[in-house]
Amino acid sequence: MNEDQTSMHHKLLIIGAGASGLMAAVTARDLGIDTAILDGNDRIGKKISMTGDGRCNITNESTATETDEAAALLRKYHGGQSDFPLPVLRQFGIRQTIDFFHVLGLPLTRLKEGFMYPMSLQAASVLDIFELALEDRSIPVYLNRKVVDVTVSKEHPRFTITCRTETEEQVVYTSEYLFLCTGGLTGQNAGTDGSGYELARRLGHTLVEPVPAIVQLKVQYPHLKALSGIKIQGQAHILANGEVVRSESGEIHFAEYGLSGPPILQLSRKAAFHLARGDSVTVSVDLMPGRTEEEVVEFLEMNWGTFEHRKVAESFTGFIHKKLIPVLLKEADIDQQPDLLCQDLSWRTKGVFYKILKRWDFKVTGTHSFENAQATAGGIDTRELVADTLESKLVPGLYMAGEVMDVDGDFGGYNLQWAWSSGYAAAMALGKHIFK
Ligand SMILES: Cc1cc2nc3c(=O)[nH]c(=O)nc-3n(C[C@H](O)[C@H](O)[C@H](O)COP(=O)(O)OP(=O)(O)OC[C@H]3O[C@@H](n4cnc5c(N)ncnc54)[C@H](O)[C@@H]3O)c2cc1C
């Protein structure tokens, strides 16, 4: 270290003042551990302020009533090791999250489908509450400290952390324990640029190649422009090389680039992974998910029989979004015959309609980038972490929490829930280790 460098030592240093880092800091401090946080931004929780359309969807209560809440919650998470999140979710689930924020002074409220938000419906309140919590506990927060290197030694101090300040100076901190809470690759203007992966790699960890998740899908379809702006209720299946790999229901949005809406966002991680593997990926939309294929055929036949004197376009009125009808006619190659009557429909044309109402296929060409994504699928390989403590198996004293590792949650508050749960579990594990 040269003379210009500052050195600061803490028992625990947390890299990242995001959701998991803040949770870990408060928990560790409450256990009596000398804790400080480093972040490259000029304020804490920049990412949190962007969440939930500015309202912060903190968690989701919909699985909280299940007998085994943690097992139910586990189904909302994905990654290379499917059971990995379970021990953490058992320690700190939805009830504990709601109680934690209540105790911090932030009551939550439930909106649609179990989505929980701060009662103020303002993401800024979450930051304000954490700022107050840090202040109450006198937890030092070193801002504008971009961590550029971490080294580990067998001697005291164990970790040496080199940061770059906003004026390009180098500042060095040391600690006995280190938490890597640096997030994934989404919202890069909020400081999450993947530099945490590089730090972990330097310490010997492996990266499961990250892909964007909870993101819009780009599709190849000739009539996308005509569909743009339409929202329909339906079911979407994602197919990889012709096999259905996941299905979701809800409001599907058509856009000029492709598809969006909650079910598509939910399916996007599967699409991204299969695309990265070079698989052929398709989204198949079911416009009438409440009926089987046979029931749809029966329903259409009945409709066309009862109203045989009506034009084909009119026969869809009332059960299909009006703006979809011209596209259906194009698909069936009868858009140039606007006066064609139901009684004159050929079997071939009817077959096109049966198929499109139940299995309307869109070839997926890509996803939008990390810039538009809400989560990162992939990250530090969880096989290198102990599942119930989140301590590194390679570097004793190094813990990870949040999105930096290969765990991602569904749309609806589950990613922040993972940040809260894992931040808590890592801090508790360290507490047990220190005070055992
Ligand atoms: C637009 C958007 C909306 C979202 N909405 C929701 C939602 O409503 N509900 C939900 O559950 N999830 C939502 N998410 C996902 C959620 O925000 C993340 O999963 C969660 O914030 C991850 O927490 P984390 O602690 O792992 O990382 P982050 O909260 O991303 O924090 C990481 C922190 O580490 C810092 N950092 C990174 N590298 C370094 C370094 N080298 N040196 C110093 N500091 C560093 C960053 O500056 C950042 O402050 C949303 C994401 C986005 C992008």
The ligand as a Gaussian input file, in Angstrom:
#p B3LYP/6-31G(d) Opt

LIG

0 1
 C      -36.101000      -2.949000     -13.804000
 C      -36.087000      -4.028000     -12.750000
 C      -37.241000      -4.251000     -11.992000
 C      -37.256000      -5.274000     -11.052000
 N      -38.376000      -5.438000     -10.291000
 C      -38.414000      -6.427000      -9.360000
 C      -39.536000      -6.572000      -8.509000
 O      -40.467000      -5.752000      -8.507000
 N      -39.533000      -7.620000      -7.634000
 C      -38.481000      -8.511000      -7.542000
 O      -38.540000      -9.456000      -6.759000
 N      -37.369000      -8.327000      -8.278000
 C      -37.316000      -7.305000      -9.170000
 N      -36.162000      -7.112000      -9.906000
 C      -34.989000      -7.970000      -9.595000
 C      -34.294000      -7.495000      -8.304000
 O      -34.096000      -6.098000      -8.367000
 C      -32.954000      -8.188000      -8.110000
 O      -33.123000      -9.585000      -8.187000
 C      -32.350000      -7.855000      -6.745000
 O      -32.161000      -6.461000      -6.625000
 C      -31.028000      -8.576000      -6.570000
 O      -30.456000      -8.194000      -5.356000
 P      -28.882000      -8.284000      -5.128000
 O      -28.640000      -7.826000      -3.766000
 O      -28.411000      -9.612000      -5.540000
 O      -28.266000      -7.287000      -6.187000
 P      -28.577000      -5.747000      -6.476000
 O      -29.814000      -5.311000      -5.769000
 O      -28.535000      -5.651000      -7.937000
 O      -27.366000      -4.991000      -5.811000
 C      -26.038000      -5.222000      -6.164000
 C      -25.220000      -4.055000      -5.677000
 O      -23.847000      -4.379000      -5.829000
 C      -23.153000      -3.241000      -6.278000
 N      -21.956000      -3.697000      -6.972000
 C      -21.880000      -4.549000      -8.021000
 N      -20.604000      -4.750000      -8.396000
 C      -19.849000      -4.013000      -7.533000
 C      -18.449000      -3.802000      -7.399000
 N      -17.547000      -4.378000      -8.182000
 N      -18.034000      -2.954000      -6.412000
 C      -18.910000      -2.345000      -5.582000
 N      -20.237000      -2.509000      -5.673000
 C      -20.707000      -3.342000      -6.645000
 C      -24.133000      -2.519000      -7.175000
 O      -23.810000      -1.153000      -7.301000
 C      -25.451000      -2.776000      -6.461000
 O      -25.766000      -1.740000      -5.576000
 C      -36.117000      -6.088000     -10.847000
 C      -34.955000      -5.845000     -11.597000
 C      -34.931000      -4.828000     -12.539000
 C      -33.680000      -4.574000     -13.335000

